[in-house]
Structures are given as structure tokens and as C-alpha cells.
């Protein structure tokens, strides 16, 4: 990559714009998945078929990522010798474990609590990056920024009830493990992209992880029996957003400290709530003032972590 491209990808404005594109795409996945379930007639608590559906989505996402990446590079993207020892751990944490834990957990836990627990993934990502992999330093500013963002995620999910203090390992515990798996994948892509192209890593990890989910869902009894054109269109969109968002996210992680990128993850649930209200007509969700207050808290959190005066790691750390 040329020095000019690297400067663009580390520019705060460019990072913010690209991260917001990722958040908009990932946020649209919430109503998209709900719409997909309706069109494919997948019951809300049918975790096995949901995992099968996710496998189809990510298998297609991997294919699209490799295809578009190959067209952009004007050559076929393929793993080099030794790349598989990085692709397979990514596939395990980013796709296979994250979504297996998530869908099983969601079937045994409320959506509100799941969204709030999922929001803790930003904390976990930064803690793993700072304390385990030593990719950057854990500072008071990062901690305060994460606390502000997490408060926004909690606030936007308080509408409509559904929040209580009952917990189960198979429910909330699995949702938390899903967040841990996602956090590990973000830290690993930062490390692995020093050796391999992040788009190639994204494509092949999606393909391998999606294949695992598809087989796991099928052999545990998941079945998709109602297939329509609109349903396939929604599936195609979900695959596209995963391919585009994770490829961009991986490139940002390659060139920036994990905390600078990961903190934008607080925006995803808010975008999801807004789009669920606008596109799906869901009632009982957060009110307008509640959403604005949540956005303000998340924005303050992102600004706190990314303030220009914050220490910047030397290249390669």
C-alpha cells in the first residue's frame, strides 16, 4: 500500500466516515435478519435453523468478498503458504463461535439484554488488545470513553421493557461468550493483517466459518423449507453488508489502534433500533429523545477515545 493510501486510512475524518459506513451496514442487519426470518418462516426461538440461515449468509459473504477483492486487485485473492493458520482462528472466533453462541443465547435470553451484553464487546475488545496482546496502552481516557458509549447502548435499549436481572448460562452467558469471540477476532485481525491482506483474510474466514455454521445448523436439525425471491434478495443483502463492512473494518484495524476503531461499535445497536422503528414499524422501542440522548453519549464516548491529543502508537505496534 502506498504512503498516501496509508495516510488516508489513518486520517481521523476518513476513519470516522468509513467506520460510520460499517455501523450503518451492521445496524441494517438487525431489521434485515428479522425480515429474513419472516420471509423464510423461521421461528424466533428456532436457533438451529437460525444458525443454518447464518451459515448460508456467511458462506455467500465469503464468496462475495473474495470475488470483489479479486476484481479490485485485478488478481485472484488466495491464501499464501502459512495463511491458513491465521484464517482458521479468525473463522473460528469471528464467524463460527460468535454466531453459534449468539443465536443459541438469543433463543434463551431477551433481545434487550442481549443487545446490552453485546455492547460490552467494545470494552472486551479494548481490554484484550491492551492487557493480553499489548497492542496499545489502557488509559483513563479510553475507559471513560467506553463507559460513555456503553451507557448510550443501555439507554437506547431501555424502551419497551424486557430488562430484568434473571440470568442463565445458556442465554445471557452464551451472548456474553459471543461478544468475547467477536472481541478476539478484532484483535486477531489487527495482528494477522501484518502478514496477510485483510480482505483476503475476511473472505476466506467468512467462507470457512459459514460452512461450519451451515453444517452445524443442518446436522442439529435446522431446516429452511420456505424459499422465495424476496427472501433470497434479503439473504443476498445480508451477505453483501457482511462482506463490505467486515472488509472495511479489517482494513481500518490494520492501520489504526484497536481502540480507535472498536469504540465505533457502540453505534451499531443504536442504528439497529432506529432502522427497526423506521423500516419494520416496531413499536415499544426507544423514543426520539431517548435515541438522541443515546447518540450524544456514544458520540462523546467516541470523541473521548479519539481526541487528537491522545497518545498515538508508533507504526507497527
N, C-alpha and C positions, 0 to 999 in steps of 0.2 A: 504494500500500500504506500502511495506517495505521501510525502510530508504534508502536502496541502490537505489531502483527504483526512489524515490523522488530526490536523488542526481543526477541521470542520467537526469531526466526531467527538472532539473534546471541548468544543465551544459550548458554553452554558446554554446559549439560546438554541443551538442545534440539538443538544442533548434533551432539552426541555420539549422541543417540538416533536422529536422522534419518540420520546417516552410517552407523550400525550397521545400520539397515534397508536402506540401499543395499548395504552389504557383504554382508548376508545374501542379498539378492536376486541380486547379481552372483556371489556364491560358489555359489549354487544353479545357476547357468548351466553350471558345469563338468560336473556329473553329468547335467544336463538335456540338454546338447548330445551327450554320449556316448550317452544313452538315445535321443535323436532319431536319431542315426546308425544305431543298431541297428534301430530301428523302420522307418526309411526305407531300410535296407540300403545305406547309404553307406559305402564302404570307407575305412579310416583315412587312406590316402595319396591319396585322390581329391580333391585341392584344388579342382578346377573345380566338382565337384558340391557340395562344402562351401561354396564361395562362393555358388553358386546357392541353397543352403539358407539361408545367412545373408541373402541378398537378400530371400527370402520373409519371413524373420523380421523384418527391419528395416522392410520396406515395411508389414507389418502393425503393427509397433510405432509407426510414424509415424501411421498411421490411428487407432490407439487413443489416442495422446497427444492428437491434435487433437480427437477425439471427447470424451474425458473432460475435457480442458481447456475445451472449449466448454460442456459441461454444468455444470462448476463455475463458470464465469464468466457463465453464462446468456446467452451470445452466441457466435457463430461466431468461432473464432480464425482469423485470416487475416493474411498479411503486409501490412504497410503499404508505402507507396511508399518505396523505398530499402532495405527489409528484405532483399531477395534478395541484396544484396551482402554481407550478413552470414550468411544462411542457406547459401549455396553454399560458402563457405570452410569452414564448420562441417561440412557434408555431406561435403566432400572429405576433411578430416582425421579427424573423429570416426568416420565410418562407412566411406566408400569406401576410402581409403588404409589406415586402421588394419586393417580386416579382410581386405583383399586381401593386404597384406603378411603378416598373421598366419597366414592359412590356407596360403599358399604356403610361408612359412617353417616352419610346423609340420610340413608334409609332408616337409621336408628336414632337420629337427632333432629332437632328443629332447624329449619333453614336460617332463622335469625341467629341462633347460637353458632351454627356452622360458619356463617359469614363473619361473625366477630372473631371466632377462633382462627379462621383463615387469615384475617387481618393481622394476627400475631406473627404471620410468616415473615413480615418485613423485619421485625425485631430479631427473629431467629436467624435470618439471613445475615444480618449485620453482626450478630454475636458470633456466629460460626466463622465469618470472614475475619473478624478481629481477634477472637480468642483461640480458635482452633487452627486456622490456616495462616494466621498472622499476615494477612494481605494488607491490612491498614490498622490504624490505632483506634481504639474505642474512646471517644471523647464525651464530655458532658453535653456538648452541642448536639452530637448525634443522638444521644439518649433522650434529650429534651425534644428534639425534632420527631423522633419515633413516638414518644408519648403523646405529642400533639396530634399526629396523624392517626394513631390508634384511637384516640378519643373521638375523632371525627367519624371513624368507621363504626364505633359503638353507637354514636348519636344517630347516624343515619339508619341504623337497624333497630331502633327502639320503637318505631311506629308499628301499630297493628298487633302488639302483644307478641307472645311466642317466646319470651325470655324468662327463664326461671333458673333455679340453681340445681336442678336434678342433673346428674351426670352418669354416663355409662362408658365403659372402655370401648365397647363395640360401636358406640355412637360418637360422642364428643372426643373420646380417646383416639379413634381412627381418624377423625377430621384433623386433630392435632398432629398425628403422625403424617398425614398428607401434607400439612404445612411444613413439617420438618424435611420431608423428602423434597419438596419444591425449593426450600431454602438451600439444601445441599446441592441441588442441581445448578442453582445460580452461582454458587461459589465455585463449583467444579468447572462450569463453562468459562469462567474468568481465568482459571488456571489452565485448562486444556486448550484454550484458543491461542495460547502462546506457541503451540505446536501444530495446530491444525486450523483450517479455515472454519470459522464459526458457523457459516451457512451449511457447509458440508456436514459438520457435527450435528446441527439441528435436524437436517433432513434424514440422516441415517438413524439417529436416535429415535426420531418420531416413528420411522418405519418399523424398527425393531420393537420398540415399546408398544406401538399399535398392534403389531402382530401378536404379542403376548396377551394384550387385553382382549383381542378378538378370540383367541383360542381359550383363554381363561373363562370369558363370558359364555362361550358356546359349550364348553365341556362341563360347566357347572349348571347348565340348563337354560341359559339365556337364548331367546329366540325372537327374531324380527319377522313377523308374518304379514304385516300390512305395509306395502310399499307403494308410494305414489310419486308422481312427478314433483309436486311441491315439496314433499318430504326429502327427495333426493337433492332438490335445489338448496334446501336448508342445510343438509348434510355437507354439500359442496361448499357453502359459505362458511360453515364452522371449520372445515378443513383449511380453507383459504386463510381465515383470520388467524388460526393457529400457526400456519406456515409463515405468514407475513410478520406477525407480532413477535414470535419467538426468534425468528432470524434477525430482526432489527434489535431486539433485546440482547441477543447474544453478541452482536457487533458492538453495542454500547458497553456491555460488560467487559469486552476485550480491551477497550480503550479508556475506561474510566474506573475509579474506585467503586467497589460493590455498593457501598452505602449511598453514593451519589445517584445511582440508578435504582437500586432496590426500593428506596423511600417512595418512589412514584407508584409502587404497588398499592399504596393506600387509596389511590384514586379509583382503582378498579371496582370495588364494591359500590361506590357512590354512582359511578357511571351505570353500573348494572341496575341499581334501584331506579334511577331516572329513566332509563330505557324501558324497564319493565312497566313503569307507570305510563309512559308515552306510547310504546308500541303494543303492549299487552293489555293496557287498560286495567291494570291491577289496582284495586282499592285497598285501603288499610295500610298502605306503605307510608313512608316518611312524608311530612308536609313540606310545602315550599320553604318556609323559614327554617325548618329543620335541615333541609338539604343545603341551603345557603350557609347555615352555621357550620355544618359538617365540612363543606368545601373550604370555608375560611380556616378551620382548624387544620385540615390537610395541607392547604396552601402554606400556612405558617410553618407546619412541620417540614415540608419540602424546602422552604426558604431557609429554615434554621440549619438543616443539614448541608445545604448547598451554598451558604453565604460565601461571597468572594474572598472574605478574609480567612476562611477556613484553611487549614493546612492541606496542601496537595502532595500526594505521594510522588516520589521520583518515578520516572518511567521504568517499567519492568517489575515494580513491586506490587 
